[in-house]
């Protein structure tokens, strides 16, 4: 983000997929010139890639895994500040859970009120 007090690189992770790193660079991605610099033949495959400080990262992934998938910075407090996005992939083919799902939810509602191992946080929110 322009004007960030501490411009640092961000390790970007996508759930539900490995992705292809087509390229990265400094400054703003230029739709007229940057695509010609991307690697389309045999690009690097990863599940985490570094977004350069003050730069851009071009990724590609196959949309073959229906669901809601989170892409986020792997620095925990960065996602709590909003450096994350969720993709809804192939909504019409998502298999929704049946009646057993409601039982799971009811069991969780009972458990979390007096858990054996209390959870103190999600790990995604910065503690102040």
Secondary structure per residue as TSV (DSSP state, phi and psi in degrees):
chain	resnum	aa	ss	phi	psi
A	1	X	-	360.0	131.0
A	2	X	T	-58.3	134.4
A	3	X	T	84.3	6.7
A	4	X	-	-60.6	134.8
A	5	X	S	-61.7	-38.2
A	6	X	S	-125.8	88.5
A	7	X	-	-74.7	106.2
A	8	X	-	-127.6	159.7
A	9	X	-	-69.9	157.0
A	10	X	E	-125.8	124.9
A	11	X	E	-77.2	111.6
A	12	X	E	-96.5	130.8
A	13	X	E	-125.2	140.2
A	14	X	E	-118.3	125.7
A	15	X	T	-78.5	149.0
A	16	X	T	82.4	-3.9
A	17	X	-	-153.1	154.1
A	18	X	-	-92.0	154.2
A	19	X	E	-130.2	166.2
A	20	X	E	-101.5	131.9
A	21	X	E	-90.2	106.6
A	22	X	E	-82.9	-28.0
A	23	X	E	168.2	172.6
A	24	X	E	-156.1	164.1
A	25	X	E	-170.1	176.3
A	26	X	E	-94.9	160.1
A	27	X	S	75.9	-154.9
A	28	X	-	-98.4	136.1
A	29	X	-	-61.4	125.0
A	30	X	-	-101.5	111.8
A	31	X	T	-63.2	-17.8
A	32	X	T	-91.0	-27.7
A	33	X	T	-119.1	-32.7
A	34	X	G	-62.2	-39.3
A	35	X	G	-55.8	-30.6
A	36	X	G	-71.0	-14.1
A	37	X	G	-93.4	-5.8
A	38	X	S	-78.7	153.6
A	39	X	-	-97.3	111.0
A	40	X	-	-101.0	-24.3
A	41	X	S	-95.5	117.7
A	42	X	S	52.9	54.3
A	43	X	-	-71.4	160.3
A	44	X	E	-62.1	138.5
A	45	X	E	-110.4	130.7
A	46	X	E	-147.8	171.6
A	47	X	S	-117.0	-5.6
A	48	X	E	-140.9	136.3
A	49	X	E	-139.7	153.0
A	50	X	E	-89.5	119.6
A	51	X	E	-85.5	114.8
A	52	X	-	-61.5	148.2
A	53	X	T	-57.4	127.3
A	54	X	T	64.8	24.8
A	55	X	E	-130.8	-156.1
A	56	X	E	-136.5	161.1
A	57	X	E	-140.6	124.0
A	58	X	E	-105.2	120.7
A	59	X	E	-122.8	157.0
A	60	X	E	-139.4	144.8
A	61	X	-	-150.0	151.5
A	62	X	-	-74.6	134.4
A	63	X	-	-92.6	75.0
A	64	X	-	-126.2	19.3
A	65	X	S	-136.5	86.4
A	66	X	-	-56.3	136.3
A	67	X	E	153.8	-175.2
A	68	X	E	-105.5	115.9
A	69	X	E	-118.4	133.1
A	70	X	E	-91.7	132.2
A	71	X	E	-115.9	129.4
A	72	X	E	-154.7	163.8
A	73	X	E	-73.5	137.7
A	74	X	S	-82.6	2.6
A	75	X	S	-88.2	110.4
A	76	X	H	-52.2	-45.0
A	77	X	H	-73.3	-15.3
A	78	X	H	-70.7	-38.7
A	79	X	H	-68.6	-32.0
A	80	X	H	-66.9	-20.1
A	81	X	T	-94.2	1.7
A	82	X	T	110.2	5.8
A	83	X	-	-85.0	70.2
A	84	X	E	-161.1	156.8
A	85	X	E	-147.4	150.5
A	86	X	E	-118.1	134.8
A	87	X	E	-103.9	132.1
A	88	X	E	-101.1	110.1
A	89	X	E	-106.3	125.7
A	90	X	-	51.8	53.8
A	91	X	G	-50.0	-41.6
A	92	X	G	-68.1	-15.6
A	93	X	G	-109.1	7.1
A	94	X	-	-71.1	127.3
A	95	X	-	-84.9	110.0
A	96	X	-	-78.4	148.2
A	97	X	-	-68.0	156.2
A	98	X	-	-88.9	-157.5
A	99	X	H	-62.5	-28.7
A	100	X	H	-60.7	-27.1
A	101	X	H	-61.1	-42.1
A	102	X	H	-61.3	-38.2
A	103	X	H	-62.3	-42.0
A	104	X	H	-58.7	-45.3
A	105	X	H	-63.7	-43.0
A	106	X	H	-63.4	-41.2
A	107	X	H	-63.1	-41.7
A	108	X	H	-64.9	-42.8
A	109	X	H	-57.1	-37.7
A	110	X	H	-73.2	-44.8
A	111	X	H	-63.5	-48.5
A	112	X	G	-65.5	-18.1
A	113	X	G	-70.1	-27.0
A	114	X	G	-149.3	66.3
A	115	X	-	-74.6	152.6
A	116	X	S	-65.9	-42.8
A	117	X	S	-119.0	95.4
A	118	X	-	-61.1	142.2
A	119	X	-	-97.0	126.5
A	120	X	-	-98.2	-6.4
A	121	X	-	174.8	164.7
A	122	X	-	-81.8	-17.5
A	123	X	S	85.7	-5.1
A	124	X	S	-105.6	-6.7
A	125	X	S	-113.4	135.1
A	126	X	-	-70.5	136.9
A	127	X	-	-93.1	128.2
A	128	X	-	-100.4	360.0
